[in-house]
Amino acid sequence: MIYSCELAAGQSLYLDDQGMQVVLTLTSSSPGQQQQSSSSFQGSLTAPPQVFRTAQGIVVKLVMSDGDRLIHLQGSHVSPLSHSPDLSNAEQIQVQQTASQPSAPAMKPMPPMESMQPMQPMNLNMGDMQMSMNPMQMRMGGMELKMGSAAASASAPEAASQTAQTQRFCSQCGATVDRSDRFCSSCGYQLSVKV
């Protein structure tokens, strides 16, 4: 037999007498969220449970085959009481028989993820360091590094000397510029002339 009562808006108590034990279940629900906690007590109910609202929380009185049990509920915390509190001024909450305990609502499937956009070219300039991500190139002082270019297949010293002689970058936007250019063809920045 299952008993239920509403403790507060969105919070309910269910007591399920399963013959050899009584399962106490607290449920709390708010928009988009539901929580549930359970505790069990050995024995069987011999009378309907009584629920009281006190200044210290909720007190549940279970009349069981092996004696009365008092349980204190505060928020989602459930604990047995070793002493009997004064319930003369407490508000008694109506308990009803119910067919079943609530089940957790079915979760909605997640919508499919959108495909990622390709990475946009990125240029970074910090002092004399220049970095471009598409294709990946980095230049700092007299050193230059390229990945995925034809220069990568040549030996490292040859590639470095070939690149240093043929490649130059705009310090404003990182675009590749010719050594003879005075202005960047990408952003129009005036390039320093090296003698």
PyRosetta script that sets phi, psi and omega in degrees:
from pyrosetta import init, pose_from_sequence

init()
pose = pose_from_sequence("MIYSCELAAGQSLYLDDQGMQVVLTLTSSSPGQQQQSSSSFQGSLTAPPQVFRTAQGIVVKLVMSDGDRLIHLQGSHVSPLSHSPDLSNAEQIQVQQTASQPSAPAMKPMPPMESMQPMQPMNLNMGDMQMSMNPMQMRMGGMELKMGSAAASASAPEAASQTAQTQRFCSQCGATVDRSDRFCSSCGYQLSVKV")
pose.set_psi(1, 138.3)
pose.set_omega(1, -177.5)
pose.set_phi(2, -117.6)
pose.set_psi(2, 133.4)
pose.set_omega(2, 176.7)
pose.set_phi(3, -115.6)
pose.set_psi(3, 148.8)
pose.set_omega(3, 178.3)
pose.set_phi(4, -143.8)
pose.set_psi(4, 157.1)
pose.set_omega(4, 172.7)
pose.set_phi(5, -156.1)
pose.set_psi(5, 154.5)
pose.set_omega(5, 177.9)
pose.set_phi(6, -96.9)
pose.set_psi(6, 122.2)
pose.set_omega(6, -177.8)
pose.set_phi(7, -86.4)
pose.set_psi(7, -37.9)
pose.set_omega(7, -179.9)
pose.set_phi(8, -159.9)
pose.set_psi(8, 174.8)
pose.set_omega(8, 178.1)
pose.set_phi(9, -59.9)
pose.set_psi(9, 119.7)
pose.set_omega(9, 178.4)
pose.set_phi(10, 82.5)
pose.set_psi(10, 0.3)
pose.set_omega(10, 179.4)
pose.set_phi(11, -124.8)
pose.set_psi(11, 124.3)
pose.set_omega(11, -178.2)
pose.set_phi(12, -128.2)
pose.set_psi(12, 156.6)
pose.set_omega(12, 178.3)
pose.set_phi(13, -121.3)
pose.set_psi(13, 134.8)
pose.set_omega(13, 177.3)
pose.set_phi(14, -125.8)
pose.set_psi(14, 135.0)
pose.set_omega(14, 177.1)
pose.set_phi(15, -123.0)
pose.set_psi(15, 116.3)
pose.set_omega(15, -175.6)
pose.set_phi(16, -111.4)
pose.set_psi(16, 109.1)
pose.set_omega(16, 176.9)
pose.set_phi(17, -83.8)
pose.set_psi(17, 107.4)
pose.set_omega(17, -175.9)
pose.set_phi(18, -99.0)
pose.set_psi(18, 13.1)
pose.set_omega(18, 178.0)
pose.set_phi(19, 97.3)
pose.set_psi(19, -58.1)
pose.set_omega(19, -179.2)
pose.set_phi(20, -102.2)
pose.set_psi(20, -13.7)
pose.set_omega(20, 177.8)
pose.set_phi(21, -154.3)
pose.set_psi(21, 158.7)
pose.set_omega(21, 176.4)
pose.set_phi(22, -113.5)
pose.set_psi(22, 125.1)
pose.set_omega(22, -179.8)
pose.set_phi(23, -102.8)
pose.set_psi(23, 121.4)
pose.set_omega(23, 178.5)
pose.set_phi(24, -100.8)
pose.set_psi(24, 123.9)
pose.set_omega(24, -177.9)
pose.set_phi(25, -124.6)
pose.set_psi(25, 126.6)
pose.set_omega(25, 175.0)
pose.set_phi(26, -103.2)
pose.set_psi(26, 130.5)
pose.set_omega(26, 175.6)
pose.set_phi(27, -121.9)
pose.set_psi(27, 138.6)
pose.set_omega(27, 175.2)
pose.set_phi(28, -129.5)
pose.set_psi(28, 132.9)
pose.set_omega(28, 178.8)
pose.set_phi(29, -137.0)
pose.set_psi(29, 144.8)
pose.set_omega(29, 174.6)
pose.set_phi(30, -143.3)
pose.set_psi(30, 167.5)
pose.set_omega(30, -177.6)
pose.set_phi(31, -53.0)
pose.set_psi(31, 121.1)
pose.set_omega(31, 176.6)
pose.set_phi(32, 80.7)
pose.set_psi(32, 3.1)
pose.set_omega(32, -176.2)
pose.set_phi(33, -147.0)
pose.set_psi(33, 140.1)
pose.set_omega(33, 174.5)
pose.set_phi(34, -141.8)
pose.set_psi(34, 132.1)
pose.set_omega(34, 178.4)
pose.set_phi(35, -121.4)
pose.set_psi(35, 150.6)
pose.set_omega(35, -179.0)
pose.set_phi(36, -147.3)
pose.set_psi(36, 133.7)
pose.set_omega(36, 174.9)
pose.set_phi(37, -135.3)
pose.set_psi(37, 145.9)
pose.set_omega(37, -176.6)
pose.set_phi(38, -131.2)
pose.set_psi(38, 150.8)
pose.set_omega(38, 172.7)
pose.set_phi(39, -138.5)
pose.set_psi(39, 151.3)
pose.set_omega(39, 179.4)
pose.set_phi(40, -127.2)
pose.set_psi(40, 152.2)
pose.set_omega(40, -178.1)
pose.set_phi(41, -133.4)
pose.set_psi(41, 133.1)
pose.set_omega(41, -179.2)
pose.set_phi(42, -68.4)
pose.set_psi(42, 139.8)
pose.set_omega(42, 177.2)
pose.set_phi(43, 121.0)
pose.set_psi(43, -174.6)
pose.set_omega(43, -177.8)
pose.set_phi(44, -134.6)
pose.set_psi(44, 146.1)
pose.set_omega(44, 179.3)
pose.set_phi(45, -73.4)
pose.set_psi(45, 138.9)
pose.set_omega(45, 174.1)
pose.set_phi(46, -109.9)
pose.set_psi(46, -5.5)
pose.set_omega(46, 177.3)
pose.set_phi(47, -153.7)
pose.set_psi(47, 159.0)
pose.set_omega(47, 177.3)
pose.set_phi(48, -60.1)
pose.set_psi(48, 144.6)
pose.set_omega(48, 179.5)
pose.set_phi(49, -68.4)
pose.set_psi(49, 157.4)
pose.set_omega(49, 175.4)
pose.set_phi(50, -119.7)
pose.set_psi(50, 140.2)
pose.set_omega(50, -178.0)
pose.set_phi(51, -126.5)
pose.set_psi(51, 131.5)
pose.set_omega(51, -177.8)
pose.set_phi(52, -126.0)
pose.set_psi(52, 143.6)
pose.set_omega(52, 173.8)
pose.set_phi(53, -101.9)
pose.set_psi(53, 120.7)
pose.set_omega(53, 178.2)
pose.set_phi(54, -117.9)
pose.set_psi(54, 175.4)
pose.set_omega(54, 178.1)
pose.set_phi(55, -65.9)
pose.set_psi(55, -25.2)
pose.set_omega(55, -178.4)
pose.set_phi(56, -93.1)
pose.set_psi(56, -3.0)
pose.set_omega(56, -179.1)
pose.set_phi(57, 135.4)
pose.set_psi(57, -154.5)
pose.set_omega(57, -178.1)
pose.set_phi(58, -101.4)
pose.set_psi(58, 136.7)
pose.set_omega(58, 175.6)
pose.set_phi(59, -118.0)
pose.set_psi(59, 128.3)
pose.set_omega(59, 178.2)
pose.set_phi(60, -110.0)
pose.set_psi(60, 127.7)
pose.set_omega(60, 177.9)
pose.set_phi(61, -107.4)
pose.set_psi(61, 119.0)
pose.set_omega(61, 178.6)
pose.set_phi(62, -108.5)
pose.set_psi(62, 120.1)
pose.set_omega(62, 174.7)
pose.set_phi(63, -93.3)
pose.set_psi(63, 108.4)
pose.set_omega(63, -171.7)
pose.set_phi(64, -117.5)
pose.set_psi(64, 166.3)
pose.set_omega(64, -177.8)
pose.set_phi(65, -60.0)
pose.set_psi(65, -29.0)
pose.set_omega(65, -178.8)
pose.set_phi(66, -105.4)
pose.set_psi(66, 15.3)
pose.set_omega(66, 177.9)
pose.set_phi(67, 123.7)
pose.set_psi(67, 166.7)
pose.set_omega(67, -179.2)
pose.set_phi(68, -75.2)
pose.set_psi(68, 146.1)
pose.set_omega(68, 175.1)
pose.set_phi(69, -125.8)
pose.set_psi(69, 138.2)
pose.set_omega(69, 174.6)
pose.set_phi(70, -114.3)
pose.set_psi(70, 130.4)
pose.set_omega(70, -177.2)
pose.set_phi(71, -124.7)
pose.set_psi(71, 134.6)
pose.set_omega(71, -179.9)
pose.set_phi(72, -103.5)
pose.set_psi(72, 129.1)
pose.set_omega(72, 176.9)
pose.set_phi(73, -116.2)
pose.set_psi(73, 127.9)
pose.set_omega(73, 175.0)
pose.set_phi(74, -139.4)
pose.set_psi(74, 112.3)
pose.set_omega(74, -172.6)
pose.set_phi(75, 64.7)
pose.set_psi(75, -121.7)
pose.set_omega(75, 177.1)
pose.set_phi(76, -105.7)
pose.set_psi(76, 9.3)
pose.set_omega(76, -178.5)
pose.set_phi(77, -89.0)
pose.set_psi(77, 129.5)
pose.set_omega(77, 179.9)
pose.set_phi(78, -117.8)
pose.set_psi(78, 126.5)
pose.set_omega(78, 177.6)
pose.set_phi(79, -146.4)
pose.set_psi(79, 140.9)
pose.set_omega(79, 177.3)
pose.set_phi(80, -70.8)
pose.set_psi(80, 146.2)
pose.set_omega(80, 176.6)
pose.set_phi(81, -99.0)
pose.set_psi(81, 134.1)
pose.set_omega(81, 179.8)
pose.set_phi(82, -89.1)
pose.set_psi(82, -18.9)
pose.set_omega(82, 179.3)
pose.set_phi(83, -123.0)
pose.set_psi(83, 158.1)
pose.set_omega(83, -178.2)
pose.set_phi(84, -91.7)
pose.set_psi(84, 114.3)
pose.set_omega(84, 179.3)
pose.set_phi(85, -75.0)
pose.set_psi(85, 161.2)
pose.set_omega(85, 177.7)
pose.set_phi(86, -74.4)
pose.set_psi(86, 112.9)
pose.set_omega(86, -178.0)
pose.set_phi(87, -104.8)
pose.set_psi(87, 10.5)
pose.set_omega(87, -176.7)
pose.set_phi(88, -65.6)
pose.set_psi(88, -33.2)
pose.set_omega(88, 179.5)
pose.set_phi(89, -101.5)
pose.set_psi(89, 4.8)
pose.set_omega(89, -177.8)
pose.set_phi(90, -79.6)
pose.set_psi(90, 149.8)
pose.set_omega(90, 176.8)
pose.set_phi(91, -82.8)
pose.set_psi(91, 125.5)
pose.set_omega(91, 178.2)
pose.set_phi(92, -86.7)
pose.set_psi(92, 131.4)
pose.set_omega(92, -179.2)
pose.set_phi(93, -97.4)
pose.set_psi(93, 134.5)
pose.set_omega(93, -177.9)
pose.set_phi(94, -67.7)
pose.set_psi(94, 131.1)
pose.set_omega(94, 178.9)
pose.set_phi(95, -111.9)
pose.set_psi(95, 135.9)
pose.set_omega(95, -178.5)
pose.set_phi(96, -123.9)
pose.set_psi(96, 152.9)
pose.set_omega(96, 171.3)
pose.set_phi(97, -80.0)
pose.set_psi(97, 142.9)
pose.set_omega(97, -179.6)
pose.set_phi(98, -136.6)
pose.set_psi(98, 159.7)
pose.set_omega(98, -176.9)
pose.set_phi(99, -74.6)
pose.set_psi(99, -38.8)
pose.set_omega(99, -176.2)
pose.set_phi(100, -156.7)
pose.set_psi(100, 163.5)
pose.set_omega(100, 174.7)
pose.set_phi(101, -79.7)
pose.set_psi(101, 154.3)
pose.set_omega(101, 178.0)
pose.set_phi(102, -70.3)
pose.set_psi(102, 147.6)
pose.set_omega(102, 174.3)
pose.set_phi(103, -103.5)
pose.set_psi(103, 155.6)
pose.set_omega(103, 179.0)
pose.set_phi(104, -64.0)
pose.set_psi(104, 139.1)
pose.set_omega(104, -179.9)
pose.set_phi(105, -64.3)
pose.set_psi(105, 147.5)
pose.set_omega(105, 178.8)
pose.set_phi(106, -64.9)
pose.set_psi(106, 138.6)
pose.set_omega(106, 179.6)
pose.set_phi(107, -78.2)
pose.set_psi(107, 141.1)
pose.set_omega(107, 177.2)
pose.set_phi(108, -78.0)
pose.set_psi(108, 140.7)
pose.set_omega(108, 177.5)
pose.set_phi(109, -68.0)
pose.set_psi(109, 148.0)
pose.set_omega(109, 178.7)
pose.set_phi(110, -71.7)
pose.set_psi(110, 142.3)
pose.set_omega(110, 176.2)
pose.set_phi(111, -68.4)
pose.set_psi(111, 152.5)
pose.set_omega(111, -180.0)
pose.set_phi(112, -63.4)
pose.set_psi(112, 147.3)
pose.set_omega(112, 180.0)
pose.set_phi(113, -76.8)
pose.set_psi(113, 145.0)
pose.set_omega(113, 176.5)
pose.set_phi(114, -75.7)
pose.set_psi(114, 150.2)
pose.set_omega(114, 179.3)
pose.set_phi(115, -70.4)
pose.set_psi(115, 149.1)
pose.set_omega(115, -178.0)
pose.set_phi(116, -77.3)
pose.set_psi(116, 144.9)
pose.set_omega(116, 176.8)
pose.set_phi(117, -76.9)
pose.set_psi(117, 147.3)
pose.set_omega(117, 177.4)
pose.set_phi(118, -62.7)
pose.set_psi(118, 150.6)
pose.set_omega(118, -179.1)
pose.set_phi(119, -68.6)
pose.set_psi(119, 132.4)
pose.set_omega(119, 179.4)
pose.set_phi(120, -78.3)
pose.set_psi(120, 150.5)
pose.set_omega(120, 177.6)
pose.set_phi(121, -57.7)
pose.set_psi(121, 141.3)
pose.set_omega(121, -178.5)
pose.set_phi(122, -127.3)
pose.set_psi(122, 131.9)
pose.set_omega(122, 176.8)
pose.set_phi(123, -122.4)
pose.set_psi(123, 136.1)
pose.set_omega(123, -177.1)
pose.set_phi(124, -132.8)
pose.set_psi(124, 131.9)
pose.set_omega(124, 177.6)
pose.set_phi(125, -129.9)
pose.set_psi(125, 127.0)
pose.set_omega(125, 175.3)
pose.set_phi(126, -138.3)
pose.set_psi(126, 105.5)
pose.set_omega(126, -177.7)
pose.set_phi(127, 60.3)
pose.set_psi(127, -123.4)
pose.set_omega(127, 179.0)
pose.set_phi(128, -94.1)
pose.set_psi(128, 10.9)
pose.set_omega(128, 176.5)
pose.set_phi(129, -98.4)
pose.set_psi(129, 131.3)
pose.set_omega(129, 178.9)
pose.set_phi(130, -129.2)
pose.set_psi(130, 140.5)
pose.set_omega(130, -177.7)
pose.set_phi(131, -141.0)
pose.set_psi(131, 134.8)
pose.set_omega(131, 177.7)
pose.set_phi(132, -129.6)
pose.set_psi(132, 137.2)
pose.set_omega(132, -174.7)
pose.set_phi(133, -97.8)
pose.set_psi(133, -11.4)
pose.set_omega(133, -175.7)
pose.set_phi(134, -138.3)
pose.set_psi(134, 90.3)
pose.set_omega(134, -1.9)
pose.set_phi(135, -75.7)
pose.set_psi(135, 163.7)
pose.set_omega(135, -176.3)
pose.set_phi(136, -72.6)
pose.set_psi(136, 119.0)
pose.set_omega(136, 178.7)
pose.set_phi(137, -141.3)
pose.set_psi(137, 145.3)
pose.set_omega(137, 176.7)
pose.set_phi(138, -142.0)
pose.set_psi(138, 136.6)
pose.set_omega(138, 179.8)
pose.set_phi(139, -134.6)
pose.set_psi(139, 132.1)
pose.set_omega(139, 177.0)
pose.set_phi(140, -144.1)
pose.set_psi(140, 115.8)
pose.set_omega(140, -176.2)
pose.set_phi(141, 59.4)
pose.set_psi(141, -124.4)
pose.set_omega(141, 179.3)
pose.set_phi(142, -92.6)
pose.set_psi(142, 2.5)
pose.set_omega(142, -178.7)
pose.set_phi(143, -99.2)
pose.set_psi(143, 145.1)
pose.set_omega(143, 179.6)
pose.set_phi(144, -142.1)
pose.set_psi(144, 140.8)
pose.set_omega(144, -179.7)
pose.set_phi(145, -132.3)
pose.set_psi(145, 133.1)
pose.set_omega(145, 176.6)
pose.set_phi(146, -131.0)
pose.set_psi(146, 145.3)
pose.set_omega(146, 176.2)
pose.set_phi(147, -123.0)
pose.set_psi(147, 133.6)
pose.set_omega(147, 177.2)
pose.set_phi(148, 79.4)
pose.set_psi(148, 19.6)
pose.set_omega(148, 179.3)
pose.set_phi(149, -108.9)
pose.set_psi(149, 170.1)
pose.set_omega(149, 178.9)
pose.set_phi(150, -63.3)
pose.set_psi(150, -28.7)
pose.set_omega(150, -179.1)
pose.set_phi(151, -66.7)
pose.set_psi(151, -22.8)
pose.set_omega(151, -178.5)
pose.set_phi(152, -67.7)
pose.set_psi(152, -25.4)
pose.set_omega(152, -179.0)
pose.set_phi(153, -80.2)
pose.set_psi(153, -20.7)
pose.set_omega(153, 176.7)
pose.set_phi(154, -76.0)
pose.set_psi(154, 164.6)
pose.set_omega(154, 178.9)
pose.set_phi(155, -66.0)
pose.set_psi(155, 152.4)
pose.set_omega(155, -173.2)
pose.set_phi(156, -54.9)
pose.set_psi(156, -50.7)
pose.set_omega(156, -179.3)
pose.set_phi(157, -63.7)
pose.set_psi(157, -40.7)
pose.set_omega(157, 179.2)
pose.set_phi(158, -64.0)
pose.set_psi(158, -44.2)
pose.set_omega(158, -178.3)
pose.set_phi(159, -63.2)
pose.set_psi(159, -42.9)
pose.set_omega(159, -179.0)
pose.set_phi(160, -63.2)
pose.set_psi(160, -43.0)
pose.set_omega(160, -178.9)
pose.set_phi(161, -70.7)
pose.set_psi(161, -38.0)
pose.set_omega(161, 178.7)
pose.set_phi(162, -64.7)
pose.set_psi(162, -44.6)
pose.set_omega(162, -177.3)
pose.set_phi(163, -66.8)
pose.set_psi(163, -43.4)
pose.set_omega(163, -179.4)
pose.set_phi(164, -61.4)
pose.set_psi(164, -33.6)
pose.set_omega(164, -179.7)
pose.set_phi(165, -80.1)
pose.set_psi(165, -31.4)
pose.set_omega(165, -172.3)
pose.set_phi(166, -105.6)
pose.set_psi(166, -22.1)
pose.set_omega(166, -172.0)
pose.set_phi(167, -113.6)
pose.set_psi(167, 140.5)
pose.set_omega(167, 177.5)
pose.set_phi(168, -146.5)
pose.set_psi(168, 149.5)
pose.set_omega(168, -177.4)
pose.set_phi(169, -122.0)
pose.set_psi(169, 148.3)
pose.set_omega(169, 175.6)
pose.set_phi(170, -72.4)
pose.set_psi(170, 129.8)
pose.set_omega(170, -179.0)
pose.set_phi(171, -75.5)
pose.set_psi(171, -11.5)
pose.set_omega(171, 178.7)
pose.set_phi(172, -87.2)
pose.set_psi(172, -52.2)
pose.set_omega(172, -174.8)
pose.set_phi(173, -114.9)
pose.set_psi(173, -10.4)
pose.set_omega(173, 178.3)
pose.set_phi(174, 85.4)
pose.set_psi(174, 1.0)
pose.set_omega(174, -180.0)
pose.set_phi(175, -68.3)
pose.set_psi(175, 150.8)
pose.set_omega(175, 177.6)
pose.set_phi(176, -72.2)
pose.set_psi(176, 133.4)
pose.set_omega(176, 178.5)
pose.set_phi(177, -130.3)
pose.set_psi(177, 155.8)
pose.set_omega(177, 176.1)
pose.set_phi(178, -79.8)
pose.set_psi(178, 157.4)
pose.set_omega(178, -179.9)
pose.set_phi(179, -64.3)
pose.set_psi(179, -26.8)
pose.set_omega(179, -177.8)
pose.set_phi(180, -85.2)
pose.set_psi(180, -10.8)
pose.set_omega(180, -178.8)
pose.set_phi(181, -68.5)
pose.set_psi(181, 137.9)
pose.set_omega(181, 174.8)
pose.set_phi(182, -99.0)
pose.set_psi(182, -23.4)
pose.set_omega(182, 178.9)
pose.set_phi(183, -130.2)
pose.set_psi(183, 147.4)
pose.set_omega(183, 177.7)
pose.set_phi(184, -71.9)
pose.set_psi(184, 129.7)
pose.set_omega(184, 179.2)
pose.set_phi(185, -74.2)
pose.set_psi(185, -14.7)
pose.set_omega(185, -179.4)
pose.set_phi(186, -88.8)
pose.set_psi(186, -48.3)
pose.set_omega(186, -176.0)
pose.set_phi(187, -117.7)
pose.set_psi(187, -9.6)
pose.set_omega(187, 178.5)
pose.set_phi(188, 83.5)
pose.set_psi(188, 5.7)
pose.set_omega(188, -179.0)
pose.set_phi(189, -65.5)
pose.set_psi(189, 138.9)
pose.set_omega(189, 179.6)
pose.set_phi(190, -76.6)
pose.set_psi(190, 122.2)
pose.set_omega(190, -176.9)
pose.set_phi(191, -85.4)
pose.set_psi(191, 148.7)
pose.set_omega(191, 177.0)
pose.set_phi(192, -76.3)
pose.set_psi(192, 140.4)
pose.set_omega(192, -179.0)
pose.set_phi(193, -91.4)
pose.set_psi(193, 123.5)
pose.set_omega(193, 178.1)
pose.set_phi(194, -97.3)
pose.set_psi(194, 132.8)
pose.set_omega(194, 180.0)
pose.set_phi(195, -98.1)
pose.dump_pdb("model.pdb")
